Amino acid sequence: MPFVNIQLKEGRTPAQKKEVAEAIIDLMDQLDFAKAESIRVIFEDMAEEDFYQGQAK
């Protein structure tokens, strides 16, 4: 049973997340990586103040 964990800044709608999750599940199923019914996609929303990114120098 594969788990796909996606961390992202908060702000995506449930409909957007559903569309992405369905696309990931479909692709993994098409590639015979795992059966669709066994795949789990988990979204972890991060608040803007909890997200940091380095700057190119």
PQR file with spaces between the fields and no chain letter, atoms N, CA, C, O and H, PARSE charges and radii, in Angstrom:
ATOM       1  N    MET     1       0.847   -1.177    0.000 -0.4000 1.5000
ATOM       2  CA   MET     1       0.000    0.000    0.000 -0.0000 2.0000
ATOM       3  C    MET     1       0.894    1.241    0.000  0.5500 1.7000
ATOM       4  O    MET     1       1.401    1.629    1.052 -0.5500 1.4000
ATOM       5  N    PRO     2       1.093    1.865   -1.149 -0.5600 1.5000
ATOM       6  CA   PRO     2       1.927    3.068   -1.194  0.2800 2.0000
ATOM       7  C    PRO     2       1.214    4.299   -0.636  0.5500 1.7000
ATOM       8  O    PRO     2       0.014    4.495   -0.826 -0.5500 1.4000
ATOM       9  N    PHE     3       1.994    5.108    0.052 -0.4000 1.5000
ATOM      10  CA   PHE     3       1.529    6.406    0.525 -0.0000 2.0000
ATOM      11  C    PHE     3       2.306    7.481   -0.231  0.5500 1.7000
ATOM      12  O    PHE     3       3.533    7.425   -0.312 -0.5500 1.4000
ATOM      13  H    PHE     3       2.969    4.948    0.206  0.4000 1.0000
ATOM      14  N    VAL     4       1.595    8.450   -0.778 -0.4000 1.5000
ATOM      15  CA   VAL     4       2.218    9.585   -1.452 -0.0000 2.0000
ATOM      16  C    VAL     4       1.950   10.800   -0.580  0.5500 1.7000
ATOM      17  O    VAL     4       0.801   11.215   -0.426 -0.5500 1.4000
ATOM      18  H    VAL     4       0.599    8.496   -0.712  0.4000 1.0000
ATOM      19  N    ASN     5       3.001   11.370   -0.009 -0.4000 1.5000
ATOM      20  CA   ASN     5       2.865   12.531    0.868 -0.0000 2.0000
ATOM      21  C    ASN     5       3.252   13.791    0.108  0.5500 1.7000
ATOM      22  O    ASN     5       4.333   13.867   -0.476 -0.5500 1.4000
ATOM      23  H    ASN     5       3.934   11.032   -0.134  0.4000 1.0000
ATOM      24  N    ILE     6       2.364   14.773    0.120 -0.4000 1.5000
ATOM      25  CA   ILE     6       2.601   16.024   -0.590 -0.0000 2.0000
ATOM      26  C    ILE     6       2.540   17.161    0.420  0.5500 1.7000
ATOM      27  O    ILE     6       1.506   17.393    1.046 -0.5500 1.4000
ATOM      28  H    ILE     6       1.486   14.711    0.594  0.4000 1.0000
ATOM      29  N    GLN     7       3.652   17.864    0.572 -0.4000 1.5000
ATOM      30  CA   GLN     7       3.707   19.030    1.448 -0.0000 2.0000
ATOM      31  C    GLN     7       3.663   20.270    0.572  0.5500 1.7000
ATOM      32  O    GLN     7       4.403   20.372   -0.407 -0.5500 1.4000
ATOM      33  H    GLN     7       4.492   17.676    0.063  0.4000 1.0000
ATOM      34  N    LEU     8       2.802   21.208    0.920 -0.4000 1.5000
ATOM      35  CA   LEU     8       2.675   22.421    0.126 -0.0000 2.0000
ATOM      36  C    LEU     8       2.153   23.559    0.986  0.5500 1.7000
ATOM      37  O    LEU     8       1.579   23.349    2.054 -0.5500 1.4000
ATOM      38  H    LEU     8       2.201   21.125    1.715  0.4000 1.0000
ATOM      39  N    LYS     9       2.370   24.774    0.486 -0.4000 1.5000
ATOM      40  CA   LYS     9       1.821   25.933    1.180 -0.0000 2.0000
ATOM      41  C    LYS     9       0.306   25.860    1.118  0.5500 1.7000
ATOM      42  O    LYS     9      -0.268   25.454    0.107 -0.5500 1.4000
ATOM      43  H    LYS     9       2.837   24.944   -0.382  0.4000 1.0000
ATOM      44  N    GLU    10      -0.335   26.257    2.210 -0.4000 1.5000
ATOM      45  CA   GLU    10      -1.792   26.219    2.235 -0.0000 2.0000
ATOM      46  C    GLU    10      -2.369   27.164    1.186  0.5500 1.7000
ATOM      47  O    GLU    10      -1.722   28.125    0.772 -0.5500 1.4000
ATOM      48  H    GLU    10       0.131   26.587    3.031  0.4000 1.0000
ATOM      49  N    GLY    11      -3.590   26.873    0.769 -0.4000 1.5000
ATOM      50  CA   GLY    11      -4.252   27.740   -0.196 -0.0000 2.0000
ATOM      51  C    GLY    11      -4.907   26.990   -1.343  0.5500 1.7000
ATOM      52  O    GLY    11      -5.713   27.567   -2.072 -0.5500 1.4000
ATOM      53  H    GLY    11      -4.116   26.092    1.105  0.4000 1.0000
ATOM      54  N    ARG    12      -4.575   25.703   -1.520 -0.4000 1.5000
ATOM      55  CA   ARG    12      -5.226   24.939   -2.582 -0.0000 2.0000
ATOM      56  C    ARG    12      -6.620   24.544   -2.126  0.5500 1.7000
ATOM      57  O    ARG    12      -6.852   24.297   -0.942 -0.5500 1.4000
ATOM      58  H    ARG    12      -3.920   25.233   -0.927  0.4000 1.0000
ATOM      59  N    THR    13      -7.534   24.488   -3.063 -0.4000 1.5000
ATOM      60  CA   THR    13      -8.909   24.105   -2.742 -0.0000 2.0000
ATOM      61  C    THR    13      -9.011   22.585   -2.664  0.5500 1.7000
ATOM      62  O    THR    13      -8.163   21.875   -3.203 -0.5500 1.4000
ATOM      63  H    THR    13      -7.346   24.689   -4.024  0.4000 1.0000
ATOM      64  N    PRO    14     -10.052   22.086   -1.992 -0.5600 1.5000
ATOM      65  CA   PRO    14     -10.269   20.637   -1.985  0.2800 2.0000
ATOM      66  C    PRO    14     -10.403   20.073   -3.405  0.5500 1.7000
ATOM      67  O    PRO    14      -9.946   18.961   -3.672 -0.5500 1.4000
ATOM      68  N    ALA    15     -11.016   20.822   -4.302 -0.4000 1.5000
ATOM      69  CA   ALA    15     -11.171   20.355   -5.686 -0.0000 2.0000
ATOM      70  C    ALA    15      -9.814   20.220   -6.375  0.5500 1.7000
ATOM      71  O    ALA    15      -9.595   19.266   -7.122 -0.5500 1.4000
ATOM      72  H    ALA    15     -11.387   21.725   -4.085  0.4000 1.0000
ATOM      73  N    GLN    16      -8.906   21.158   -6.134 -0.4000 1.5000
ATOM      74  CA   GLN    16      -7.563   21.080   -6.721 -0.0000 2.0000
ATOM      75  C    GLN    16      -6.813   19.866   -6.183  0.5500 1.7000
ATOM      76  O    GLN    16      -6.160   19.146   -6.937 -0.5500 1.4000
ATOM      77  H    GLN    16      -9.084   21.933   -5.528  0.4000 1.0000
ATOM      78  N    LYS    17      -6.909   19.647   -4.884 -0.4000 1.5000
ATOM      79  CA   LYS    17      -6.232   18.509   -4.275 -0.0000 2.0000
ATOM      80  C    LYS    17      -6.794   17.194   -4.811  0.5500 1.7000
ATOM      81  O    LYS    17      -6.045   16.256   -5.085 -0.5500 1.4000
ATOM      82  H    LYS    17      -7.440   20.233   -4.271  0.4000 1.0000
ATOM      83  N    LYS    18      -8.097   17.135   -4.955 -0.4000 1.5000
ATOM      84  CA   LYS    18      -8.738   15.928   -5.479 -0.0000 2.0000
ATOM      85  C    LYS    18      -8.255   15.638   -6.896  0.5500 1.7000
ATOM      86  O    LYS    18      -7.971   14.489   -7.235 -0.5500 1.4000
ATOM      87  H    LYS    18      -8.705   17.897   -4.731  0.4000 1.0000
ATOM      88  N    GLU    19      -8.161   16.669   -7.719 -0.4000 1.5000
ATOM      89  CA   GLU    19      -7.710   16.499   -9.099 -0.0000 2.0000
ATOM      90  C    GLU    19      -6.274   15.971   -9.150  0.5500 1.7000
ATOM      91  O    GLU    19      -5.968   15.067   -9.928 -0.5500 1.4000
ATOM      92  H    GLU    19      -8.391   17.602   -7.444  0.4000 1.0000
ATOM      93  N    VAL    20      -5.405   16.531   -8.326 -0.4000 1.5000
ATOM      94  CA   VAL    20      -4.012   16.080   -8.278 -0.0000 2.0000
ATOM      95  C    VAL    20      -3.937   14.648   -7.753  0.5500 1.7000
ATOM      96  O    VAL    20      -3.229   13.816   -8.320 -0.5500 1.4000
ATOM      97  H    VAL    20      -5.654   17.265   -7.693  0.4000 1.0000
ATOM      98  N    ALA    21      -4.658   14.359   -6.682 -0.4000 1.5000
ATOM      99  CA   ALA    21      -4.640   13.016   -6.101 -0.0000 2.0000
ATOM     100  C    ALA    21      -5.119   11.977   -7.113  0.5500 1.7000
ATOM     101  O    ALA    21      -4.512   10.914   -7.246 -0.5500 1.4000
ATOM     102  H    ALA    21      -5.233   15.035   -6.221  0.4000 1.0000
ATOM     103  N    GLU    22      -6.196   12.279   -7.820 -0.4000 1.5000
ATOM     104  CA   GLU    22      -6.720   11.341   -8.811 -0.0000 2.0000
ATOM     105  C    GLU    22      -5.721   11.120   -9.941  0.5500 1.7000
ATOM     106  O    GLU    22      -5.580    9.998  -10.428 -0.5500 1.4000
ATOM     107  H    GLU    22      -6.689   13.142   -7.712  0.4000 1.0000
ATOM     108  N    ALA    23      -5.027   12.176  -10.364 -0.4000 1.5000
ATOM     109  CA   ALA    23      -4.028   12.046  -11.430 -0.0000 2.0000
ATOM     110  C    ALA    23      -2.862   11.165  -10.974  0.5500 1.7000
ATOM     111  O    ALA    23      -2.381   10.329  -11.738 -0.5500 1.4000
ATOM     112  H    ALA    23      -5.141   13.087   -9.969  0.4000 1.0000
ATOM     113  N    ILE    24      -2.412   11.350   -9.743 -0.4000 1.5000
ATOM     114  CA   ILE    24      -1.314   10.542   -9.205 -0.0000 2.0000
ATOM     115  C    ILE    24      -1.732    9.079   -9.106  0.5500 1.7000
ATOM     116  O    ILE    24      -0.990    8.183   -9.508 -0.5500 1.4000
ATOM     117  H    ILE    24      -2.803   12.029   -9.122  0.4000 1.0000
ATOM     118  N    ILE    25      -2.919    8.847   -8.571 -0.4000 1.5000
ATOM     119  CA   ILE    25      -3.424    7.478   -8.433 -0.0000 2.0000
ATOM     120  C    ILE    25      -3.565    6.819   -9.799  0.5500 1.7000
ATOM     121  O    ILE    25      -3.158    5.670   -9.976 -0.5500 1.4000
ATOM     122  H    ILE    25      -3.522    9.575   -8.244  0.4000 1.0000
ATOM     123  N    ASP    26      -4.136    7.531  -10.764 -0.4000 1.5000
ATOM     124  CA   ASP    26      -4.300    6.986  -12.119 -0.0000 2.0000
ATOM     125  C    ASP    26      -2.951    6.631  -12.737  0.5500 1.7000
ATOM     126  O    ASP    26      -2.803    5.563  -13.330 -0.5500 1.4000
ATOM     127  H    ASP    26      -4.466    8.463  -10.621  0.4000 1.0000
ATOM     128  N    LEU    27      -1.969    7.519  -12.600 -0.4000 1.5000
ATOM     129  CA   LEU    27      -0.653    7.272  -13.186 -0.0000 2.0000
ATOM     130  C    LEU    27       0.014    6.053  -12.556  0.5500 1.7000
ATOM     131  O    LEU    27       0.540    5.197  -13.267 -0.5500 1.4000
ATOM     132  H    LEU    27      -2.089    8.387  -12.118  0.4000 1.0000
ATOM     133  N    MET    28      -0.006    5.973  -11.242 -0.4000 1.5000
ATOM     134  CA   MET    28       0.621    4.840  -10.568 -0.0000 2.0000
ATOM     135  C    MET    28      -0.057    3.532  -10.954  0.5500 1.7000
ATOM     136  O    MET    28       0.603    2.502  -11.090 -0.5500 1.4000
ATOM     137  H    MET    28      -0.434    6.669  -10.665  0.4000 1.0000
ATOM     138  N    ASP    29      -1.373    3.574  -11.128 -0.4000 1.5000
ATOM     139  CA   ASP    29      -2.126    2.393  -11.541 -0.0000 2.0000
ATOM     140  C    ASP    29      -1.773    2.017  -12.986  0.5500 1.7000
ATOM     141  O    ASP    29      -1.554    0.843  -13.283 -0.5500 1.4000
ATOM     142  H    ASP    29      -1.909    4.411  -11.017  0.4000 1.0000
ATOM     143  N    GLN    30      -1.718    3.001  -13.876 -0.4000 1.5000
ATOM     144  CA   GLN    30      -1.389    2.747  -15.287 -0.0000 2.0000
ATOM     145  C    GLN    30       0.008    2.157  -15.445  0.5500 1.7000
ATOM     146  O    GLN    30       0.239    1.329  -16.325 -0.5500 1.4000
ATOM     147  H    GLN    30      -1.896    3.955  -13.634  0.4000 1.0000
ATOM     148  N    LEU    31       0.928    2.578  -14.603 -0.4000 1.5000
ATOM     149  CA   LEU    31       2.305    2.078  -14.666 -0.0000 2.0000
ATOM     150  C    LEU    31       2.477    0.744  -13.937  0.5500 1.7000
ATOM     151  O    LEU    31       3.592    0.236  -13.820 -0.5500 1.4000
ATOM     152  H    LEU    31       0.740    3.251  -13.887  0.4000 1.0000
ATOM     153  N    ASP    32       1.371    0.181  -13.448 -0.4000 1.5000
ATOM     154  CA   ASP    32       1.385   -1.066  -12.679 -0.0000 2.0000
ATOM     155  C    ASP    32       2.281   -0.977  -11.452  0.5500 1.7000
ATOM     156  O    ASP    32       2.858   -1.974  -11.016 -0.5500 1.4000
ATOM     157  H    ASP    32       0.465    0.594  -13.542  0.4000 1.0000
ATOM     158  N    PHE    33       2.391    0.228  -10.901 -0.4000 1.5000
ATOM     159  CA   PHE    33       3.158    0.425   -9.671 -0.0000 2.0000
ATOM     160  C    PHE    33       2.387   -0.137   -8.483  0.5500 1.7000
ATOM     161  O    PHE    33       2.956   -0.756   -7.584 -0.5500 1.4000
ATOM     162  H    PHE    33       1.922    1.038  -11.254  0.4000 1.0000
ATOM     163  N    ALA    34       1.070    0.098   -8.504 -0.4000 1.5000
ATOM     164  CA   ALA    34       0.177   -0.406   -7.459 -0.0000 2.0000
ATOM     165  C    ALA    34      -1.249   -0.298   -7.965  0.5500 1.7000
ATOM     166  O    ALA    34      -1.541    0.487   -8.867 -0.5500 1.4000
ATOM     167  H    ALA    34       0.607    0.601   -9.235  0.4000 1.0000
ATOM     168  N    LYS    35      -2.125   -1.085   -7.387 -0.4000 1.5000
ATOM     169  CA   LYS    35      -3.542   -0.998   -7.748 -0.0000 2.0000
ATOM     170  C    LYS    35      -4.126    0.280   -7.156  0.5500 1.7000
ATOM     171  O    LYS    35      -3.801    0.665   -6.032 -0.5500 1.4000
ATOM     172  H    LYS    35      -1.888   -1.723   -6.654  0.4000 1.0000
ATOM     173  N    ALA    36      -4.987    0.926   -7.926 -0.4000 1.5000
ATOM     174  CA   ALA    36      -5.547    2.221   -7.525 -0.0000 2.0000
ATOM     175  C    ALA    36      -6.145    2.183   -6.120  0.5500 1.7000
ATOM     176  O    ALA    36      -5.970    3.119   -5.340 -0.5500 1.4000
ATOM     177  H    ALA    36      -5.251    0.613   -8.839  0.4000 1.0000
ATOM     178  N    GLU    37      -6.846    1.104   -5.806 -0.4000 1.5000
ATOM     179  CA   GLU    37      -7.528    1.050   -4.506 -0.0000 2.0000
ATOM     180  C    GLU    37      -6.566    0.940   -3.328  0.5500 1.7000
ATOM     181  O    GLU    37      -6.980    1.101   -2.179 -0.5500 1.4000
ATOM     182  H    GLU    37      -6.988    0.344   -6.440  0.4000 1.0000
ATOM     183  N    SER    38      -5.293    0.668   -3.593 -0.4000 1.5000
ATOM     184  CA   SER    38      -4.333    0.550   -2.490 -0.0000 2.0000
ATOM     185  C    SER    38      -3.493    1.814   -2.285  0.5500 1.7000
ATOM     186  O    SER    38      -2.726    1.897   -1.325 -0.5500 1.4000
ATOM     187  H    SER    38      -4.957    0.537   -4.526  0.4000 1.0000
ATOM     188  N    ILE    39      -3.630    2.790   -3.171 -0.4000 1.5000
ATOM     189  CA   ILE    39      -2.793    3.995   -3.120 -0.0000 2.0000
ATOM     190  C    ILE    39      -3.447    5.054   -2.234  0.5500 1.7000
ATOM     191  O    ILE    39      -4.651    5.294   -2.323 -0.5500 1.4000
ATOM     192  H    ILE    39      -4.253    2.723   -3.951  0.4000 1.0000
ATOM     193  N    ARG    40      -2.650    5.676   -1.389 -0.4000 1.5000
ATOM     194  CA   ARG    40      -3.125    6.749   -0.521 -0.0000 2.0000
ATOM     195  C    ARG    40      -2.336    8.017   -0.826  0.5500 1.7000
ATOM     196  O    ARG    40      -1.107    7.984   -0.888 -0.5500 1.4000
ATOM     197  H    ARG    40      -1.672    5.481   -1.317  0.4000 1.0000
ATOM     198  N    VAL    41      -3.033    9.127   -1.016 -0.4000 1.5000
ATOM     199  CA   VAL    41      -2.391   10.422   -1.242 -0.0000 2.0000
ATOM     200  C    VAL    41      -2.742   11.314   -0.058  0.5500 1.7000
ATOM     201  O    VAL    41      -3.916   11.495    0.265 -0.5500 1.4000
ATOM     202  H    VAL    41      -4.032    9.153   -0.965  0.4000 1.0000
ATOM     203  N    ILE    42      -1.732   11.863    0.579 -0.4000 1.5000
ATOM     204  CA   ILE    42      -1.922   12.676    1.779 -0.0000 2.0000
ATOM     205  C    ILE    42      -1.343   14.063    1.531  0.5500 1.7000
ATOM     206  O    ILE    42      -0.178   14.203    1.159 -0.5500 1.4000
ATOM     207  H    ILE    42      -0.778   11.716    0.317  0.4000 1.0000
ATOM     208  N    PHE    43      -2.161   15.078    1.738 -0.4000 1.5000
ATOM     209  CA   PHE    43      -1.714   16.461    1.597 -0.0000 2.0000
ATOM     210  C    PHE    43      -1.448   17.042    2.975  0.5500 1.7000
ATOM     211  O    PHE    43      -2.254   16.883    3.891 -0.5500 1.4000
ATOM     212  H    PHE    43      -3.108   14.964    2.040  0.4000 1.0000
ATOM     213  N    GLU    44      -0.325   17.708    3.115 -0.4000 1.5000
ATOM     214  CA   GLU    44       0.006   18.401    4.356 -0.0000 2.0000
ATOM     215  C    GLU    44       0.174   19.877    4.023  0.5500 1.7000
ATOM     216  O    GLU    44       1.160   20.280    3.405 -0.5500 1.4000
ATOM     217  H    GLU    44       0.330   17.837    2.370  0.4000 1.0000
ATOM     218  N    ASP    45      -0.798   20.672    4.439 -0.4000 1.5000
ATOM     219  CA   ASP    45      -0.744   22.114    4.198 -0.0000 2.0000
ATOM     220  C    ASP    45       0.150   22.777    5.237  0.5500 1.7000
ATOM     221  O    ASP    45       0.055   22.495    6.431 -0.5500 1.4000
ATOM     222  H    ASP    45      -1.599   20.345    4.941  0.4000 1.0000
ATOM     223  N    MET    46       1.017   23.661    4.763 -0.4000 1.5000
ATOM     224  CA   MET    46       1.908   24.393    5.657 -0.0000 2.0000
ATOM     225  C    MET    46       1.537   25.871    5.614  0.5500 1.7000
ATOM     226  O    MET    46       1.312   26.436    4.544 -0.5500 1.4000
ATOM     227  H    MET    46       1.094   23.891    3.792  0.4000 1.0000
ATOM     228  N    ALA    47       1.477   26.481    6.778 -0.4000 1.5000
ATOM     229  CA   ALA    47       1.212   27.915    6.851 -0.0000 2.0000
ATOM     230  C    ALA    47       2.400   28.677    6.275  0.5500 1.7000
ATOM     231  O    ALA    47       3.542   28.227    6.375 -0.5500 1.4000
ATOM     232  H    ALA    47       1.660   26.022    7.647  0.4000 1.0000
ATOM     233  N    GLU    48       2.131   29.813    5.681 -0.4000 1.5000
ATOM     234  CA   GLU    48       3.183   30.637    5.065 -0.0000 2.0000
ATOM     235  C    GLU    48       4.327   30.904    6.046  0.5500 1.7000
ATOM     236  O    GLU    48       5.496   30.862    5.664 -0.5500 1.4000
ATOM     237  H    GLU    48       1.203   30.178    5.600  0.4000 1.0000
ATOM     238  N    GLU    49       3.989   31.180    7.313 -0.4000 1.5000
ATOM     239  CA   GLU    49       5.029   31.511    8.292 -0.0000 2.0000
ATOM     240  C    GLU    49       5.866   30.293    8.701  0.5500 1.7000
ATOM     241  O    GLU    49       6.886   30.448    9.373 -0.5500 1.4000
ATOM     242  H    GLU    49       3.039   31.215    7.624  0.4000 1.0000
ATOM     243  N    ASP    50       5.450   29.092    8.306 -0.4000 1.5000
ATOM     244  CA   ASP    50       6.204   27.883    8.615 -0.0000 2.0000
ATOM     245  C    ASP    50       7.033   27.395    7.428  0.5500 1.7000
ATOM     246  O    ASP    50       7.633   26.321    7.490 -0.5500 1.4000
ATOM     247  H    ASP    50       4.621   28.967    7.760  0.4000 1.0000
ATOM     248  N    PHE    51       7.067   28.165    6.365 -0.4000 1.5000
ATOM     249  CA   PHE    51       7.744   27.749    5.136 -0.0000 2.0000
ATOM     250  C    PHE    51       8.902   28.687    4.846  0.5500 1.7000
ATOM     251  O    PHE    51       8.721   29.902    4.763 -0.5500 1.4000
ATOM     252  H    PHE    51       6.580   29.037    6.315  0.4000 1.0000
ATOM     253  N    TYR    52      10.080   28.128    4.694 -0.4000 1.5000
ATOM     254  CA   TYR    52      11.272   28.929    4.403 -0.0000 2.0000
ATOM     255  C    TYR    52      11.994   28.328    3.211  0.5500 1.7000
ATOM     256  O    TYR    52      11.996   27.113    3.015 -0.5500 1.4000
ATOM     257  H    TYR    52      10.227   27.141    4.762  0.4000 1.0000
ATOM     258  N    GLN    53      12.601   29.185    2.427 -0.4000 1.5000
ATOM     259  CA   GLN    53      13.325   28.742    1.243 -0.0000 2.0000
ATOM     260  C    GLN    53      14.603   29.552    1.119  0.5500 1.7000
ATOM     261  O    GLN    53      14.599   30.769    1.303 -0.5500 1.4000
ATOM     262  H    GLN    53      12.599   30.173    2.586  0.4000 1.0000
ATOM     263  N    GLY    54      15.693   28.874    0.806 -0.4000 1.5000
ATOM     264  CA   GLY    54      16.958   29.566    0.610 -0.0000 2.0000
ATOM     265  C    GLY    54      16.946   30.409   -0.652  0.5500 1.7000
ATOM     266  O    GLY    54      16.185   30.148   -1.584 -0.5500 1.4000
ATOM     267  H    GLY    54      15.696   27.885    0.656  0.4000 1.0000
ATOM     268  N    GLN    55      17.792   31.415   -0.670 -0.4000 1.5000
ATOM     269  CA   GLN    55      17.912   32.301   -1.823 -0.0000 2.0000
ATOM     270  C    GLN    55      19.171   31.948   -2.607  0.5500 1.7000
ATOM     271  O    GLN    55      20.203   31.621   -2.021 -0.5500 1.4000
ATOM     272  H    GLN    55      18.410   31.627    0.087  0.4000 1.0000
ATOM     273  N    ALA    56      19.084   32.014   -3.919 -0.4000 1.5000
ATOM     274  CA   ALA    56      20.253   31.778   -4.769 -0.0000 2.0000
ATOM     275  C    ALA    56      21.255   32.907   -4.560  0.5500 1.7000
ATOM     276  O    ALA    56      20.867   34.065   -4.407 -0.5500 1.4000
ATOM     277  H    ALA    56      18.246   32.280   -4.395  0.4000 1.0000
ATOM     278  N    LYS    57      22.539   32.573   -4.554 -0.4000 1.5000
ATOM     279  CA   LYS    57      23.584   33.590   -4.363 -0.0000 2.0000
ATOM     280  C    LYS    57      24.411   33.715   -5.608  0.5500 1.7000
ATOM     281  O    LYS    57      25.343   34.518   -5.652 -0.5500 1.4000
ATOM     282  H    LYS    57      22.855   31.633   -4.679  0.4000 1.0000
